[in-house]
């Protein structure tokens, strides 16, 4: 069975996941009860986490206990960083290699926590199966975009919710690109 890579992210209405300096103070308050319940339901249904170095370092800077306990977390990095818990695996590989390794370890539902660069690379590579966006009723005007890079791809809406805070959650399935077989042209032979 192929694993599912789910990009579950919080975004401002204008498509930013953080301020230009990486701060998250614009949505950093406690979730309302209905949002917390929805997040806990999502979290209970995933097996592992995948995140980039920038997101991991931002979580370390915030301090406090590791916010994602009880799940293995693969952090893609070239740097030797401290491990927040024993559940953290720091590795240097491609996102596709990380997803394959998680699948081989028996993990089927993988949360792509972020950040923007990793999400863009995963999206471009066709690795993302689902996109869940919490649209917070706030306009930042500038910041780190939801996807740093990517390709045009169609999505299919599978669910939507409105929370008491005014946050909207939209859940999409990514339509996989169909690659058609290409005919290889016959070699040209020059007659002398």
N, C-alpha and C positions, 0 to 999 in steps of 0.2 A: 504494500500500500504506500502511495506517495504521501509525503508529509504536506501539511498545509502551513503556509507562511502567512501570518495575519499582521498587517500593519494597522495597529490600533493607536490612534494619536489624537491629541487635543490640539485644536487650531483656532486662531482668531477667525472672524468672518472674512477677513481679507487674505487668509491662507498662510499665516505665519504661526510657527510652533514655538517661537521664543523671540525675545527682543534681539536687536542686532548684537548685543554683547552676551547673549545666551541666557539672560535672566528670564525666569518664569513667574515673576511676581504678579503678573496680570491675571493669572488663574490659580495662584498658589494657595488660595484659601481652602478651607475644608469643604469637601463635597457635601451637597445636600443628601439626605437619606436615600432618595430614589436613585441618585447618581452613584452613591457608594454601593448600593445593592447591585446595580447593573454592572459596576466594575468588578465586584467580588464574584458575581456570577460568571463574567468573562474569564477572570483570573483562575477560577476553579476548573475551567474547561481547557486550559492550556497545559502543556507538558514541560515546556522549556522556553527560555528567552534568548534572543539574539540582539546585541546592541553594538554600536560603534564606540570608539574611544572617547569622542567628545561627550556623548551622553553619559557614559560611565564616569568620566571625570567630573561632570556637572553634578552627578549624584553624590560623588565622594565629597565635593566642596560643600554641599548642603549640610553634611554631617548627619548625625543621628543614626539610628539603626538602618540596616539595609531595607529598602522599601519593598523588595520582592522576595520574601522568604519562602523556603520550601520548594523552590524550583531551580534547576540548573540554569546557569546563565553563561553563554559564550560571548566574550567581548573580543571584537576584532581590533587588534592593535599591533603595532610594531614595537611599542615601548614596554619597558619593564615597569608595570604599575603595581601598587599594593592591591591585594585581594581583600575586598570588603568582608567576604565570608568564604567558607570552603566550597560553597556552591558555584563560585565564580571560576571560569576557565578563561585565561587570557591566551589568545592565539593569534598567529599571523597566517591567514589563509584568505581565499576568496569567499564571498558570501555563499556561492554555490557549494564550495567544499564544506563550509560550516553546516549548511542545511543537510547535505548528504551524511556528514558525520553524526549529526543529531538524529537523523532518520535511522542510521545503522545502530545507534544506541537505543532505539525503540521509541523515540519521541515523535509523535504524529502531528500535534498542534503546537506550532512555534510562534510566539509573539515577537514580532519585529518591533522592539521598543523605540528604536531610533538610532541615530538621528537622521537628519535631512540627507546627508551625503550617502549614508548606507541605504536608506530607503530608496533614494533615486537610483543607486546602482542595482539594487535588487529588482526594482520596477523595470528598469531598462533590460535587465537580464531575463525577465519573464518569470522571476521566482515568486512574486507576490500573488497569492490566491484570493485574499480577501482584504478589503480596506474598510476600517471602522473609524469614522471621524466624529469626534465630539466638537461641534461648532459652538464656541463660547460667544455670547453676544458682546463682543468687544472688537474694536478696530485698532490695530497697532500702527498701521501706516508704513511700517518698515520692520524688517526682522529676518529671521531664518525661515525660508520657505518650507512648506510641508515636504516637497520633493526637490532636492537640489538639481537633479537632472531627471530625464525620463523621456519616454516616447509616448506618442499618442496611442491611446488604447481605450476601447469601450469598456464600460462597467455596467453591471446589471444591479439595480437596487433590490436588495433582499429584505431589508427591514429599516424602519425609522421610528424614532421615539422623541418625545419632547419631555424634558425634565422641568421641575418646578422652578429652577434657577433661570430658565429661558434657554439653556443649552439644548441644542438639537443633536441627536446622534443619528448618523446615517451609516448603513452597513451595505457595502457593495461586494459583489463577486466580480473578480477580474476576468474578462473574457480573454482566453488564451488565443494567441495568434496562431492561425493555421498556416503551416508552411507547406506550400505546394511543391511537388517535385519539379525541379528545373531540368530541362533537357540541355545536355552539354553539347555545344555546337561541334560539328565535325571539324577536324583540323584542316586548315587550308594548305593545299599543296601547290607550290609554285612550279609551273612548267617552264623549263628553261629553253 
